[in-house]
Amino acid sequence: MKPIDVIIVGVGGQGVILISEVIGRAAVMAGVPVRGAETHGMAQRGGSVVNHTRIGSKLSPMIAEGGADVLLALEPAEALRFGHFLALGGVAIVNTAPVLPVTVTTGACAYPDIESLLAPLKRVGSVWSMNATALALQAGTSQAMNVVMLGALSRYLPLSEGLLLDALKDVVPPKYMEVNLAAFRLGKAEV
């Protein structure tokens, strides 16, 4: 198996940590080495959350700049903020639904248009953009947006869908599984 390095980014409360937990559990179930590291300092207040996940690697959990095979961005501005991690020829999967910071909601600043946020990524690799929040609503709740993104990411992971869904069942309460399964499938169908 070829190792794969994934950077998962978003803002606090979007579910970056849940995605990395599911991937880690699925890799362990598969008997594949996995390493991960995360930063979520001001996440409780809507700050940046970044997770480095290395599947099939026995090296450090940290991914070097320009070393990520996949950048999974749950928020478009975060895709740009952490775009320097994407490897040349890598893949960026980006949720186009923004989480507006206070500076935008108060009128002090304007949120950039999505195309200007994605343009630098397109010069480095392939970009799959989707409104994962709308897809999650279609599945039943906007809170499943992270699982929509996990479904999209699953196309690039060396882990079976069955293992990913088993790991998801380990971390999501049973009463929410139906909507999360629908969200996963909608995300996978987008890429």
N, C-alpha and C positions, 0 to 999 in steps of 0.2 A: 504494500500500500504506500502510495506517495503521500508524505506528510502535507498537511494543509494548514495555513495560518489565517485566522479570521479575526478581524477587529470589529467589535460590536459597539456601537455608540448611540447615545440618545440623551435625554434629560431625565432627571429624577422622576420616578413614578411610571415610566413607560414600559418597564419590564426587561431592561437589558440584563439584569442579574438572573431573572428567570430563564431567559434564553440560554445563557451560559451554563446554568445549572442543568438544564435538560441535555444540552450537548455533552457536558461532562459525564453525566449519568449514562447516557447512551454509549459513549466511548468505553466507559468502564465495563458495561454489560457486554460489549463486543470484544473486550480484551485488548483494546487499542490504547497505547499510551496517550495521555492527554495532560496538558499543562494549561493553567489559566491564571490570570492576574487582573485585578480590577481597581479602578479608581472611582470613588463616588463621594468625594468630600462634601460638596454643597448640594448633593442630589436631593435632599429633602426640601430644598427651596427652589427646585427647578434647575439646578446646576447640571453641568456636564457629567455624564457617566460613561466610562470607557472600559471595555473588557478586551483583554488579549486572550485568545484561545488557540492553542497549538495542538492539533490532532495528529497523532502518529510521530510526535517528536519527543525526544528524551532530553532536550536542551532546556534552557531557561524559558520561563513562561512569557517573557517579554519579546514582542515582535519589533524588529528594527524598522526605522522609517524606510519606506519603499519596499517592505518585505511582506505585506499582507496579500495573500491570494484573493481574499474577499473582504470588502468593507461592507458591513451591514449597518445602515443608518436608519434609526427609527424617527429621526427628525432631520429635515433637509439642511439646516444651518450647521448641524453637528457633522453632517457628511463633509461639508467644506472644511470645517475646523480640523477634522482628523484625516482629511484626504491625503496628506503627506505620507500616510502609512501605506497607501495602496501601491502595490507593485506594478511596474510597467506591464501592461497586458492583463492586469487583474480585473476583477469584476466588482462593481459597486451596486448594491441593491439599496434603493433609497425610498423611504416613505415620503411622499410629497406634501403631506398634511403638516403644517408647521405648528409648533408650540410657541406662541408669541410671548416674548419676554416683557417684563414690566416697562422697559423703555419704549417698546412698540405700543403696548396697550395705553400708555399715558400720552402718546403722541410725540414723545421726545425724539423718536427715531422711526424709520420706516423699515419694514421687513423686506429684504431683497426678493426680486422675482425668482422663481424656482429655476428657470433656465440659467440665470447668471450664477446660481449656486452649483448647478450641475456641470456647467461648461468646463471648469478646470479638471474635473474627474474624467470627462469624455476625452480629454487630451492624453490621459494616462491609460485608460482601459475601457472596458465595456460598462455601460450604465443601464440598469433596469430600474425604472422609476414607476411607482404606483401609489395610488392613494390607499394605503393599507388601512387607514382609519375607516374609510368608507366601506372597504371590504369587510372589516370586522363588524361594522354595523349591519351589513348584509347577513353576516353569520349570526348576529343576535345581540352583540354589545361592542361598543368601541374599546372596551378594556381588553379585548382579544386581539388588538392590533399587533402586539408583539408575537403572537402565535401565527398570525398571517405572515409576518416577516420570517418567522422560523420556517414556515412551509416553503416560502420562496428560497430561503437559504438551503433547505434540504436538497435541492437540485445539485448543490456543489459540495456537499459533505460526503465523505467516504463511509457513511453510516446508513443503515437501512431505515426506511420509513417506519417499519415495525418497531425497531429499537427506539427511534425518536419518540414515537407515540407511547411506547411503554414507559419511557422516562418522563414524558409529559404527564402521564397518569400518576406517576409517583409524586409529582409536585403540585398538581392541580386537584382541588377537591372534586369528588365524583359528581356533585351536582352541577359543576361547570364544564364537564368533559364534552358534552354534546356540542355546545357552542364552540369550544376550542377545537374539536375535531373538524367542524365545518370551516373554521377560520384557517386551520392548517391547510386544508384542501384548496381553499380559495387562493391562498398565497402561493401554493405550489403550482396551481394552474396559471398564474400570472407570468411565470418565467419559463 
